[in-house]
Amino acid sequence: MARQQKVASLGDVGQGEMKLVEVGEERVLLANVEGKLYAVSDVCTHAACSLSEGFLEGDEVECPCHGSRFKVTSGEATQGPADEPLKRYPVAVQGRDVLLSLE
């Protein structure tokens, strides 16, 4: 069974915004798309750049290093040079706490 860990509070990530959170050794990108929170790996699968330093447009984050794009809703790579998807993390909200499920 996956354990959950609080990583943020509601309001920490406004609509259309992103936030880097660290869970143990993992860097995770939280993104708010139309009021719903999503969590994916913060590390681009092409060149290991930090996606939280990139740009969120709609439901896609653009890597600041080489322009790869990923859907934060699914992790899917939508524009190269990256072709591998991002790891996704289940997000839960309890009260005002944002929780990630970890394996």
Summary of the structure (lengths in Angstrom):
residues: 103
radius of gyration: 12.7
end to end distance: 7.6
largest distance: 39.5
contacts: 318
relative contact order: 0.25
helix: 3%
strand: 51%
